[in-house]
Amino acid sequence: MTAAARRTFTAIVAAALGTTAAVGAGVGVPGSGTSAVDAVAVAFAPTPGPEPARARELLRLLKQDCGSCHGLRLTGGLGPALTPGALRARPAASLVATILFGRPGTAMPPWRRFLSEDEAVWLVARMASGEVDVPR
């Protein structure tokens, strides 16, 4: 994807998500040296994480609902792996958009009825860091 196309795509995603943050062409782009966690912070300036009870719910949703297609260890299955290594080269804005809006023509459903944008950003940051275990 060219830099201009990447800027256009990320601007469209940002508009669709309702974020007003500027999304740079190098954010979360392979070879840019920007990790997915850094990309989330730069692209969306996320608010602090959800309350502890909601955080546990979101991590359970990730492990159980997402895990039904992406593998119980999130190492892949019907859907691709959601491990830090697998997500490193993926733009954070694209990951958030995929969670919220799904992927038409695939088994990936939209989750925006169940998650806020901030929660999707938080989940992307957790997946990118590998911190996906549900606290007790």
VMD Tcl script that builds the backbone (N, CA, C; Angstrom):
set m [mol new atoms 408]
animate dup $m
set s [atomselect $m all]
$s set {name element resname resid chain x y z} {
  {N N MET 1 A 0.852 -1.172 0.000}
  {CA C MET 1 A 0.000 0.000 0.000}
  {C C MET 1 A 0.897 1.234 0.000}
  {N N THR 2 A 0.585 2.183 -0.831}
  {CA C THR 2 A 1.379 3.408 -0.898}
  {C C THR 2 A 1.110 4.273 0.328}
  {N N ALA 3 A 2.011 5.209 0.595}
  {CA C ALA 3 A 1.838 6.101 1.743}
  {C C ALA 3 A 0.551 6.918 1.607}
  {N N ALA 4 A 0.254 7.377 0.397}
  {CA C ALA 4 A -0.967 8.162 0.184}
  {C C ALA 4 A -2.212 7.316 0.434}
  {N N ALA 5 A -2.203 6.082 -0.051}
  {CA C ALA 5 A -3.343 5.192 0.167}
  {C C ALA 5 A -3.496 4.875 1.650}
  {N N ARG 6 A -2.379 4.681 2.335}
  {CA C ARG 6 A -2.407 4.389 3.769}
  {C C ARG 6 A -2.997 5.584 4.532}
  {N N ARG 7 A -2.590 6.813 4.157}
  {CA C ARG 7 A -3.133 8.007 4.813}
  {C C ARG 7 A -4.636 8.107 4.573}
  {N N THR 8 A -5.062 7.839 3.348}
  {CA C THR 8 A -6.485 7.902 3.022}
  {C C THR 8 A -7.255 6.869 3.824}
  {N N PHE 9 A -6.748 5.633 3.860}
  {CA C PHE 9 A -7.417 4.561 4.597}
  {C C PHE 9 A -7.526 4.905 6.078}
  {N N THR 10 A -6.420 5.344 6.691}
  {CA C THR 10 A -6.464 5.629 8.118}
  {C C THR 10 A -7.360 6.828 8.409}
  {N N ALA 11 A -7.431 7.792 7.501}
  {CA C ALA 11 A -8.342 8.927 7.690}
  {C C ALA 11 A -9.789 8.454 7.642}
  {N N ILE 12 A -10.098 7.542 6.732}
  {CA C ILE 12 A -11.452 6.990 6.632}
  {C C ILE 12 A -11.802 6.226 7.893}
  {N N VAL 13 A -10.862 5.396 8.372}
  {CA C VAL 13 A -11.098 4.632 9.599}
  {C C VAL 13 A -11.295 5.592 10.766}
  {N N ALA 14 A -10.445 6.606 10.861}
  {CA C ALA 14 A -10.566 7.580 11.954}
  {C C ALA 14 A -11.932 8.262 11.902}
  {N N ALA 15 A -12.376 8.644 10.710}
  {CA C ALA 15 A -13.681 9.290 10.571}
  {C C ALA 15 A -14.804 8.334 10.955}
  {N N ALA 16 A -14.684 7.082 10.531}
  {CA C ALA 16 A -15.710 6.088 10.845}
  {C C ALA 16 A -15.794 5.835 12.341}
  {N N LEU 17 A -14.642 5.911 13.012}
  {CA C LEU 17 A -14.620 5.663 14.444}
  {C C LEU 17 A -14.958 6.915 15.249}
  {N N GLY 18 A -15.042 8.050 14.569}
  {CA C GLY 18 A -15.387 9.276 15.260}
  {C C GLY 18 A -14.235 9.894 16.030}
  {N N THR 19 A -13.016 9.502 15.746}
  {CA C THR 19 A -11.865 10.071 16.440}
  {C C THR 19 A -11.388 11.302 15.696}
  {N N THR 20 A -10.930 12.276 16.433}
  {CA C THR 20 A -10.434 13.487 15.792}
  {C C THR 20 A -8.920 13.539 15.810}
  {N N ALA 21 A -8.290 12.506 16.367}
  {CA C ALA 21 A -6.829 12.484 16.430}
  {C C ALA 21 A -6.257 12.332 15.032}
  {N N ALA 22 A -5.148 12.978 14.798}
  {CA C ALA 22 A -4.460 12.830 13.510}
  {C C ALA 22 A -3.817 11.457 13.475}
  {N N VAL 23 A -3.974 10.768 12.381}
  {CA C VAL 23 A -3.401 9.451 12.219}
  {C C VAL 23 A -2.319 9.566 11.169}
  {N N GLY 24 A -1.067 9.394 11.575}
  {CA C GLY 24 A 0.059 9.566 10.664}
  {C C GLY 24 A 0.244 8.392 9.743}
  {N N ALA 25 A 0.911 8.630 8.646}
  {CA C ALA 25 A 1.147 7.586 7.656}
  {C C ALA 25 A 2.023 6.478 8.194}
  {N N GLY 26 A 2.890 6.766 9.158}
  {CA C GLY 26 A 3.803 5.755 9.668}
  {C C GLY 26 A 3.296 5.030 10.893}
  {N N VAL 27 A 2.099 5.295 11.351}
  {CA C VAL 27 A 1.602 4.705 12.573}
  {C C VAL 27 A 1.256 3.243 12.366}
  {N N GLY 28 A 1.976 2.375 13.072}
  {CA C GLY 28 A 1.700 0.953 13.003}
  {C C GLY 28 A 1.943 0.344 11.640}
  {N N VAL 29 A 2.813 0.928 10.861}
  {CA C VAL 29 A 3.070 0.467 9.508}
  {C C VAL 29 A 4.295 -0.431 9.501}
  {N N PRO 30 A 4.224 -1.565 8.807}
  {CA C PRO 30 A 5.388 -2.433 8.753}
  {C C PRO 30 A 6.626 -1.659 8.328}
  {N N GLY 31 A 7.723 -1.904 9.020}
  {CA C GLY 31 A 8.988 -1.269 8.694}
  {C C GLY 31 A 9.132 0.132 9.249}
  {N N SER 32 A 8.105 0.647 9.928}
  {CA C SER 32 A 8.182 2.007 10.455}
  {C C SER 32 A 8.842 2.043 11.820}
  {N N GLY 33 A 8.968 0.878 12.472}
  {CA C GLY 33 A 9.520 0.842 13.815}
  {C C GLY 33 A 8.496 1.188 14.877}
  {N N THR 34 A 7.248 1.386 14.492}
  {CA C THR 34 A 6.191 1.721 15.427}
  {C C THR 34 A 5.426 0.453 15.779}
  {N N SER 35 A 5.390 0.116 17.068}
  {CA C SER 35 A 4.667 -1.081 17.491}
  {C C SER 35 A 3.170 -0.810 17.488}
  {N N ALA 36 A 2.386 -1.869 17.542}
  {CA C ALA 36 A 0.933 -1.708 17.589}
  {C C ALA 36 A 0.511 -0.973 18.853}
  {N N VAL 37 A 1.190 -1.235 19.971}
  {CA C VAL 37 A 0.848 -0.547 21.217}
  {C C VAL 37 A 1.110 0.945 21.069}
  {N N ASP 38 A 2.286 1.332 20.510}
  {CA C ASP 38 A 2.589 2.742 20.282}
  {C C ASP 38 A 1.590 3.343 19.307}
  {N N ALA 39 A 1.217 2.574 18.290}
  {CA C ALA 39 A 0.284 3.070 17.288}
  {C C ALA 39 A -1.064 3.374 17.913}
  {N N VAL 40 A -1.514 2.516 18.813}
  {CA C VAL 40 A -2.789 2.768 19.488}
  {C C VAL 40 A -2.691 4.064 20.282}
  {N N ALA 41 A -1.597 4.238 21.016}
  {CA C ALA 41 A -1.433 5.439 21.831}
  {C C ALA 41 A -1.396 6.690 20.959}
  {N N VAL 42 A -0.674 6.638 19.857}
  {CA C VAL 42 A -0.552 7.798 18.984}
  {C C VAL 42 A -1.841 8.046 18.220}
  {N N ALA 43 A -2.434 6.996 17.657}
  {CA C ALA 43 A -3.594 7.162 16.792}
  {C C ALA 43 A -4.852 7.549 17.553}
  {N N PHE 44 A -5.023 7.034 18.750}
  {CA C PHE 44 A -6.289 7.222 19.429}
  {C C PHE 44 A -6.197 7.903 20.774}
  {N N ALA 45 A -4.983 8.124 21.292}
  {CA C ALA 45 A -4.804 8.712 22.615}
  {C C ALA 45 A -5.832 8.123 23.576}
  {N N PRO 46 A -5.733 6.807 23.830}
  {CA C PRO 46 A -6.776 6.139 24.607}
  {C C PRO 46 A -6.881 6.667 26.033}
  {N N THR 47 A -8.077 6.588 26.534}
  {CA C THR 47 A -8.321 6.945 27.922}
  {C C THR 47 A -7.806 5.795 28.780}
  {N N PRO 48 A -7.683 6.019 30.091}
  {CA C PRO 48 A -7.268 4.907 30.952}
  {C C PRO 48 A -8.200 3.720 30.750}
  {N N GLY 49 A -7.714 2.540 31.065}
  {CA C GLY 49 A -8.480 1.320 30.845}
  {C C GLY 49 A -9.818 1.314 31.561}
  {N N PRO 50 A -10.636 0.350 31.205}
  {CA C PRO 50 A -11.963 0.251 31.819}
  {C C PRO 50 A -11.857 -0.114 33.298}
  {N N GLU 51 A -12.950 0.028 33.998}
  {CA C GLU 51 A -13.024 -0.386 35.402}
  {C C GLU 51 A -12.638 -1.862 35.496}
  {N N PRO 52 A -12.097 -2.294 36.629}
  {CA C PRO 52 A -11.630 -3.687 36.743}
  {C C PRO 52 A -12.669 -4.746 36.370}
  {N N ALA 53 A -13.913 -4.563 36.777}
  {CA C ALA 53 A -14.941 -5.562 36.443}
  {C C ALA 53 A -15.166 -5.618 34.930}
  {N N ARG 54 A -15.211 -4.467 34.280}
  {CA C ARG 54 A -15.411 -4.436 32.826}
  {C C ARG 54 A -14.181 -4.993 32.120}
  {N N ALA 55 A -12.990 -4.704 32.645}
  {CA C ALA 55 A -11.763 -5.239 32.053}
  {C C ALA 55 A -11.793 -6.770 32.071}
  {N N ARG 56 A -12.247 -7.347 33.174}
  {CA C ARG 56 A -12.361 -8.818 33.241}
  {C C ARG 56 A -13.368 -9.323 32.208}
  {N N GLU 57 A -14.498 -8.626 32.057}
  {CA C GLU 57 A -15.499 -9.018 31.055}
  {C C GLU 57 A -14.909 -8.975 29.644}
  {N N LEU 58 A -14.175 -7.911 29.350}
  {CA C LEU 58 A -13.591 -7.757 28.017}
  {C C LEU 58 A -12.549 -8.837 27.744}
  {N N LEU 59 A -11.731 -9.148 28.734}
  {CA C LEU 59 A -10.720 -10.195 28.537}
  {C C LEU 59 A -11.377 -11.568 28.410}
  {N N ARG 60 A -12.478 -11.794 29.145}
  {CA C ARG 60 A -13.214 -13.057 28.989}
  {C C ARG 60 A -13.812 -13.146 27.586}
  {N N LEU 61 A -14.376 -12.036 27.110}
  {CA C LEU 61 A -14.931 -11.989 25.757}
  {C C LEU 61 A -13.828 -12.311 24.745}
  {N N LEU 62 A -12.663 -11.705 24.921}
  {CA C LEU 62 A -11.538 -11.951 24.017}
  {C C LEU 62 A -11.160 -13.425 24.015}
  {N N LYS 63 A -10.996 -13.999 25.181}
  {CA C LYS 63 A -10.549 -15.391 25.263}
  {C C LYS 63 A -11.633 -16.364 24.796}
  {N N GLN 64 A -12.882 -16.117 25.144}
  {CA C GLN 64 A -13.933 -17.074 24.828}
  {C C GLN 64 A -14.561 -16.820 23.464}
  {N N ASP 65 A -15.075 -15.624 23.250}
  {CA C ASP 65 A -15.771 -15.348 21.997}
  {C C ASP 65 A -14.797 -15.223 20.828}
  {N N CYS 66 A -13.782 -14.400 20.990}
  {CA C CYS 66 A -12.789 -14.258 19.912}
  {C C CYS 66 A -12.010 -15.558 19.753}
  {N N GLY 67 A -11.708 -16.188 20.900}
  {CA C GLY 67 A -10.947 -17.432 20.880}
  {C C GLY 67 A -11.654 -18.563 20.149}
  {N N SER 68 A -12.979 -18.492 20.021}
  {CA C SER 68 A -13.686 -19.561 19.308}
  {C C SER 68 A -13.281 -19.617 17.843}
  {N N CYS 69 A -12.860 -18.503 17.269}
  {CA C CYS 69 A -12.381 -18.488 15.880}
  {C C CYS 69 A -10.869 -18.293 15.779}
  {N N HIS 70 A -10.311 -17.513 16.695}
  {CA C HIS 70 A -8.887 -17.181 16.630}
  {C C HIS 70 A -8.037 -18.140 17.461}
  {N N GLY 71 A -8.656 -19.180 18.009}
  {CA C GLY 71 A -7.943 -20.162 18.819}
  {C C GLY 71 A -7.985 -19.786 20.287}
  {N N LEU 72 A -8.133 -20.777 21.147}
  {CA C LEU 72 A -8.270 -20.513 22.577}
  {C C LEU 72 A -7.039 -19.837 23.165}
  {N N ARG 73 A -5.888 -20.009 22.526}
  {CA C ARG 73 A -4.667 -19.314 22.946}
  {C C ARG 73 A -4.388 -18.109 22.045}
  {N N LEU 74 A -5.357 -17.800 21.168}
  {CA C LEU 74 A -5.269 -16.692 20.214}
  {C C LEU 74 A -4.123 -16.868 19.227}
  {N N THR 75 A -3.744 -18.126 18.993}
  {CA C THR 75 A -2.646 -18.418 18.066}
  {C C THR 75 A -3.140 -18.729 16.655}
  {N N GLY 76 A -4.416 -18.550 16.413}
  {CA C GLY 76 A -4.974 -18.752 15.088}
  {C C GLY 76 A -5.878 -19.959 15.019}
  {N N GLY 77 A -6.749 -19.949 14.078}
  {CA C GLY 77 A -7.717 -21.010 13.842}
  {C C GLY 77 A -8.433 -20.651 12.564}
  {N N LEU 78 A -9.760 -20.513 12.629}
  {CA C LEU 78 A -10.515 -20.014 11.487}
  {C C LEU 78 A -10.049 -18.597 11.150}
  {N N GLY 79 A -9.813 -17.808 12.201}
  {CA C GLY 79 A -9.281 -16.457 12.040}
  {C C GLY 79 A -7.787 -16.444 12.304}
  {N N PRO 80 A -7.117 -15.356 11.933}
  {CA C PRO 80 A -5.666 -15.276 12.126}
  {C C PRO 80 A -5.279 -15.179 13.601}
  {N N ALA 81 A -4.012 -15.401 13.885}
  {CA C ALA 81 A -3.483 -15.284 15.244}
  {C C ALA 81 A -3.617 -13.848 15.738}
  {N N LEU 82 A -3.847 -13.717 17.040}
  {CA C LEU 82 A -3.946 -12.401 17.669}
  {C C LEU 82 A -2.838 -12.235 18.708}
  {N N THR 83 A -1.679 -12.755 18.401}
  {CA C THR 83 A -0.518 -12.681 19.285}
  {C C THR 83 A 0.269 -11.405 18.996}
  {N N PRO 84 A 1.113 -10.975 19.927}
  {CA C PRO 84 A 1.915 -9.769 19.670}
  {C C PRO 84 A 2.712 -9.858 18.370}
  {N N GLY 85 A 3.327 -10.993 18.109}
  {CA C GLY 85 A 4.104 -11.139 16.876}
  {C C GLY 85 A 3.254 -11.028 15.625}
  {N N ALA 86 A 2.058 -11.603 15.665}
  {CA C ALA 86 A 1.175 -11.557 14.499}
  {C C ALA 86 A 0.597 -10.163 14.283}
  {N N LEU 87 A 0.436 -9.395 15.356}
  {CA C LEU 87 A -0.175 -8.069 15.250}
  {C C LEU 87 A 0.836 -6.960 15.007}
  {N N ARG 88 A 2.111 -7.247 15.207}
  {CA C ARG 88 A 3.157 -6.227 15.126}
  {C C ARG 88 A 3.112 -5.432 13.823}
  {N N ALA 89 A 2.860 -6.099 12.720}
  {CA C ALA 89 A 2.889 -5.434 11.411}
  {C C ALA 89 A 1.531 -4.883 10.988}
  {N N ARG 90 A 0.537 -4.997 11.834}
  {CA C ARG 90 A -0.807 -4.539 11.469}
  {C C ARG 90 A -1.072 -3.143 12.033}
  {N N PRO 91 A -1.604 -2.240 11.231}
  {CA C PRO 91 A -1.938 -0.909 11.751}
  {C C PRO 91 A -3.007 -0.997 12.836}
  {N N ALA 92 A -2.772 -0.311 13.936}
  {CA C ALA 92 A -3.707 -0.341 15.058}
  {C C ALA 92 A -5.101 0.121 14.641}
  {N N ALA 93 A -5.183 1.140 13.807}
  {CA C ALA 93 A -6.487 1.640 13.367}
  {C C ALA 93 A -7.262 0.565 12.621}
  {N N SER 94 A -6.564 -0.226 11.849}
  {CA C SER 94 A -7.206 -1.310 11.112}
  {C C SER 94 A -7.720 -2.386 12.070}
  {N N LEU 95 A -6.948 -2.700 13.094}
  {CA C LEU 95 A -7.375 -3.706 14.074}
  {C C LEU 95 A -8.617 -3.235 14.823}
  {N N VAL 96 A -8.621 -1.982 15.237}
  {CA C VAL 96 A -9.784 -1.438 15.944}
  {C C VAL 96 A -11.001 -1.440 15.023}
  {N N ALA 97 A -10.825 -1.022 13.783}
  {CA C ALA 97 A -11.936 -1.009 12.826}
  {C C ALA 97 A -12.469 -2.420 12.585}
  {N N THR 98 A -11.575 -3.397 12.495}
  {CA C THR 98 A -12.008 -4.778 12.290}
  {C C THR 98 A -12.841 -5.265 13.469}
  {N N ILE 99 A -12.406 -4.945 14.684}
  {CA C ILE 99 A -13.173 -5.352 15.869}
  {C C ILE 99 A -14.550 -4.696 15.844}
  {N N LEU 100 A -14.603 -3.416 15.605}
  {CA C LEU 100 A -15.869 -2.692 15.682}
  {C C LEU 100 A -16.806 -2.976 14.514}
  {N N PHE 101 A -16.266 -3.073 13.305}
  {CA C PHE 101 A -17.103 -3.173 12.116}
  {C C PHE 101 A -17.086 -4.537 11.437}
  {N N GLY 102 A -16.246 -5.454 11.928}
  {CA C GLY 102 A -16.165 -6.776 11.333}
  {C C GLY 102 A -15.486 -6.737 9.976}
  {N N ARG 103 A -15.541 -7.864 9.295}
  {CA C ARG 103 A -14.986 -7.982 7.940}
  {C C ARG 103 A -16.060 -8.601 7.062}
  {N N PRO 104 A -16.766 -7.786 6.269}
  {CA C PRO 104 A -17.820 -8.324 5.400}
  {C C PRO 104 A -17.273 -9.438 4.505}
  {N N GLY 105 A -18.086 -10.448 4.332}
  {CA C GLY 105 A -17.692 -11.570 3.485}
  {C C GLY 105 A -16.831 -12.601 4.194}
  {N N THR 106 A -16.601 -12.399 5.500}
  {CA C THR 106 A -15.832 -13.356 6.290}
  {C C THR 106 A -16.646 -13.719 7.527}
  {N N ALA 107 A -16.083 -14.579 8.349}
  {CA C ALA 107 A -16.755 -14.969 9.594}
  {C C ALA 107 A -16.598 -13.925 10.694}
  {N N MET 108 A -15.824 -12.853 10.443}
  {CA C MET 108 A -15.582 -11.832 11.475}
  {C C MET 108 A -16.777 -10.898 11.592}
  {N N PRO 109 A -17.511 -10.988 12.728}
  {CA C PRO 109 A -18.683 -10.125 12.907}
  {C C PRO 109 A -18.299 -8.768 13.486}
  {N N PRO 110 A -19.183 -7.785 13.363}
  {CA C PRO 110 A -18.943 -6.502 14.028}
  {C C PRO 110 A -19.261 -6.632 15.527}
  {N N TRP 111 A -18.442 -6.011 16.353}
  {CA C TRP 111 A -18.630 -6.074 17.804}
  {C C TRP 111 A -19.036 -4.729 18.395}
  {N N ARG 112 A -19.304 -3.718 17.582}
  {CA C ARG 112 A -19.573 -2.385 18.116}
  {C C ARG 112 A -20.845 -2.312 18.951}
  {N N ARG 113 A -21.735 -3.273 18.819}
  {CA C ARG 113 A -22.924 -3.306 19.679}
  {C C ARG 113 A -22.552 -3.648 21.116}
  {N N PHE 114 A -21.399 -4.284 21.286}
  {CA C PHE 114 A -20.994 -4.775 22.599}
  {C C PHE 114 A -19.803 -4.036 23.186}
  {N N LEU 115 A -19.071 -3.286 22.354}
  {CA C LEU 115 A -17.847 -2.610 22.785}
  {C C LEU 115 A -17.856 -1.152 22.355}
  {N N SER 116 A -17.289 -0.316 23.189}
  {CA C SER 116 A -17.085 1.069 22.781}
  {C C SER 116 A -15.770 1.154 22.007}
  {N N GLU 117 A -15.542 2.281 21.362}
  {CA C GLU 117 A -14.277 2.483 20.653}
  {C C GLU 117 A -13.107 2.400 21.629}
  {N N ASP 118 A -13.242 3.042 22.797}
  {CA C ASP 118 A -12.164 2.998 23.789}
  {C C ASP 118 A -11.879 1.562 24.235}
  {N N GLU 119 A -12.927 0.766 24.384}
  {CA C GLU 119 A -12.726 -0.629 24.784}
  {C C GLU 119 A -12.020 -1.422 23.688}
  {N N ALA 120 A -12.365 -1.165 22.430}
  {CA C ALA 120 A -11.678 -1.847 21.321}
  {C C ALA 120 A -10.213 -1.435 21.273}
  {N N VAL 121 A -9.929 -0.156 21.491}
  {CA C VAL 121 A -8.544 0.323 21.524}
  {C C VAL 121 A -7.800 -0.370 22.664}
  {N N TRP 122 A -8.427 -0.460 23.828}
  {CA C TRP 122 A -7.823 -1.114 24.982}
  {C C TRP 122 A -7.522 -2.585 24.675}
  {N N LEU 123 A -8.472 -3.273 24.029}
  {CA C LEU 123 A -8.244 -4.677 23.676}
  {C C LEU 123 A -7.090 -4.837 22.690}
  {N N VAL 124 A -6.993 -3.960 21.714}
  {CA C VAL 124 A -5.887 -4.019 20.753}
  {C C VAL 124 A -4.562 -3.843 21.494}
  {N N ALA 125 A -4.513 -2.885 22.410}
  {CA C ALA 125 A -3.282 -2.669 23.183}
  {C C ALA 125 A -2.947 -3.898 24.010}
  {N N ARG 126 A -3.943 -4.537 24.606}
  {CA C ARG 126 A -3.703 -5.750 25.405}
  {C C ARG 126 A -3.201 -6.888 24.517}
  {N N MET 127 A -3.824 -7.082 23.359}
  {CA C MET 127 A -3.369 -8.144 22.458}
  {C C MET 127 A -1.956 -7.870 21.970}
  {N N ALA 128 A -1.666 -6.632 21.632}
  {CA C ALA 128 A -0.353 -6.278 21.130}
  {C C ALA 128 A 0.726 -6.471 22.188}
  {N N SER 129 A 0.376 -6.321 23.452}
  {CA C SER 129 A 1.350 -6.494 24.528}
  {C C SER 129 A 1.398 -7.931 25.034}
  {N N GLY 130 A 0.407 -8.744 24.661}
  {CA C GLY 130 A 0.352 -10.129 25.111}
  {C C GLY 130 A -0.286 -10.283 26.486}
  {N N GLU 131 A -0.812 -9.203 27.044}
  {CA C GLU 131 A -1.439 -9.234 28.366}
  {C C GLU 131 A -2.927 -9.508 28.224}
  {N N VAL 132 A -3.275 -10.780 27.969}
  {CA C VAL 132 A -4.658 -11.116 27.689}
  {C C VAL 132 A -5.264 -12.078 28.710}
  {N N ASP 133 A -4.516 -12.412 29.750}
  {CA C ASP 133 A -5.055 -13.316 30.752}
  {C C ASP 133 A -6.085 -12.588 31.616}
  {N N VAL 134 A -7.158 -13.285 31.961}
  {CA C VAL 134 A -8.213 -12.719 32.781}
  {C C VAL 134 A -7.741 -12.720 34.237}
  {N N PRO 135 A -7.678 -11.539 34.891}
  {CA C PRO 135 A -7.263 -11.528 36.291}
  {C C PRO 135 A -8.317 -12.188 37.164}
  {N N ARG 136 A -7.887 -12.754 38.244}
  {CA C ARG 136 A -8.834 -13.433 39.167}
  {C C ARG 136 A -9.328 -12.493 40.213}
}
mol reanalyze $m
mol bondsrecalc $m
mol representation Tube
mol addrep $m
